[in-house]
Amino acid sequence: MERLIYEYMLAIGLKPQSMGYKYIYDLINMSLSGLDILPLKQNGYKYLSDRYHKTQWSIDKNIQNCISKAWLEGDIEYLYKEFGNTIDMEKGKPTAKQLIMHIRDKILMKIC
């Protein structure tokens, strides 16, 4: 399952060297393991904050930067094909919650 998460995140352009990458990966993995990470800012980011000794604000900012970088540098046609209906039309990219839940759902479809 971890390999599927890693491969899908790479395919959509999320870069492992980005600080937010590890946070997104961990949130997806936690969700697939049955942990309730929603709402992200109250549950998911709290888990990460305790784990990495970072503020929830910095975790959120790093995740947003990772997503933005993927949308700026990635294959836009592929991203819109994958995330078409989950993209926030005002921002032109999915929110952190939309991205994490979409990836989780994609992984669940592959393992079931």
N, C-alpha and C positions, 0 to 999 in steps of 0.2 A: 504494500500500500504506500509506503514512504517513497518508493521508487516512482510510482505513478504520480504522486504529488509533485515530486521534483521534476519529472519529465514534462508534465503539463505546465508547470510554472515557467520552465525554460521555453516551452513552445509559444507561450503568449508574450514572451519578452521580459519577464521579470528577471532581474539580474542578481545572481547569488552574492555578488560583492556589495550589494545595497543593504544597508542596515535593516530596512523594512522587510526585506525578503525573508529573513529568519522569523520575524514576527508573524508574517502572513502564513508561512509554512507551519509554524507552531499552532496558530489559531485553527488552521484547516485540520491538522492532525488531532488537536484537542477535540474539535467538533466531531470528527469521525470516530473518536474514541468514546463518545457519549457525553462529554462535558458540555454543559450549557454555557456557551460563550456569548449569548445574546441577552440583553443589548451589549454590544461590543464595549462601549465606553464604561459600562458599569461592571460587567463580568469578564469579558475577554481581555481587555486592557489591564484589568486588575490582576488577573492571573500572570500576565506577562510582566507587569510592574513588580510583583513580588518575586518572580523568577529571576529577572535580570537586573533588579535594583535600579530601574529607570522610572522616570515619571510617566504617568499615563499620557500626558501631553506630548512628550518626546516620542513615545511609541506611536501615537496617532500621526504625528508629523512625519516620522520615518516611513510609515506605511503609505501615507499620501504621496510622499516623494517617490517611492518605489513604483507606485501605480502610474504617476504622472510620467516618469521616465520611460516606462514601458509603452505608454500611449504616444509619447513624442518620438521614440526611436524604433518602435516595433512595426510590424507589418499591419498597417491600418485595415486593409481588406480582411485579413484573417481575424483581427480583433473584432471588427464589426460583425463578421460572420458568427463568431463564437459568442459575443456578448450583446448582439443587436438590441434586444428588448430590455436589457438591464443597464443600459448606458444612461446616465443622468444627462438629459438633453441640455441643461444649462452649462454643465461642466465639460461635456463631450467625452466622458469616461465614467466607468462605474464607481460607485462609492465603495469604501472598504468593505462594508457589509455585503453589498451586491457581489463584489469580486470573490470574497471568501466563500459565500454560500454557493455561488455558481461553480467554483472549482470543486467544492465539496460534493455538490450534486453530480458533476462530471465523473469524479472518482467513484462515487457510489454506483453510478450506472455501469462503470467498467468492471467493478468487482462483483456485481450481482448477476 
